[in-house]
């Protein structure tokens, strides 16, 4: 899966995070294609609480160990490799 994110709180204002099948992740500055739209989401992280509203998965909340502030709008892209 790819996560193309726009917002404050990450290393770059626009970034692409790619997760491989073995669970490893890496991020790159800007938008990295190809993109196959899966869902749209908004992530708000204030203090230790994270709220995510996703068009496919609905509303999710979680707690983190560290304090942060992030306001992110993103697109989830499915992997094109089968």
C-alpha positions, 0 to 999 in steps of 0.5 A: 500500500502507498499513503500519499499525505499532505499536511503538517507534522510529517518530515515533509509537507507532501510525502509518499509512504510505501509499505511492502508485503513483508511489513517494511516501510519507507517514505519519499518526498513528494508524490510517487506513482503509480497511484491506484486509488483505494480510499481518502482519509484525514488524520488528526493527532493531538497529544497522545490521541490519534483520530482517523476518518477514512472513506473505506474504514470509517472512524478509528481512534488510537493512543500513542506513547509520544506527544505530537501534533499532526493534521494530515489529509491523505490518499491510500493507493493499492499496490499494483503488483499482484 
